Amino acid sequence: MRTNAVRSAFPPSARHQRGAALIEYSIVTMLAVIVLVAQPNIILELIDSLRKAYASFTYALSLGWL
């Protein structure tokens, strides 16, 4: 029983950590693909929102003297 307590105190091996990272990256990638495939207009909306944000940013820079 004592050996189990000692074993659980050690961090997981690098092999298990690599496997966990692979699963996490796979899940995030699958979710990103699903979002992009489900709504093809989302890329256009993203580009439009970036344009608006940049226009607002440059406008705020032009009013720097206020």
N, C-alpha and C positions, 0 to 999 in steps of 0.2 A: 504494500500500500504506500509505503514511503517513496518508493521509486517513481510512482506516478506523480506524486507531488513535486519531486525534483525535476522530472522530465517536463512538466508543464511550465516550469519557471524559465526554461530556455526559449529563446525566440524561434520562430519557425525557420526552416532551412531556406536557402536561396531558391531552391527548386520550387518549393511551394509558393514562394512569393512571386516568382516568375509566372507560374500558372495562374495565380490570382490576377495579376496585371493583364495577362492575355485575355482573360474572361472579361475584365472591366473594359478594356479597349474594344473588345468585340461587341459588347452591349452598347456602348456609346456610339460606335460606328453604325450598328444596325439601327439605332434610334434616329441618327442623323439621316441615314438613307431613307427610312420610312417617312420622315417629315418632308424631305425634299421630293420624294416620289408622290406622296399623297396630295401635295399642293404645289403644282408647278409654278404658280404665280408668286410663291414665297421668295424666290430669288429676285424677281422684279421689284417686289415690295422692299426687300432689303437694300437693293441698289437705290431705289427712290428715297428711302429713309436716310441712307448715307449721304446722298446729295443734299437733302434738306438740312441735315445736321452740319454739313460742311458749309453750306450757304449761311446758316445762322452763325457759325463760328467766324467766318470771314467778315460778316456784318458786325459782329461784336468787336472784332479786332479793329475795324475801321472807326469805331466809336471810342477808341482808346483814350482820346483826349478828354472825354467827359469825366 
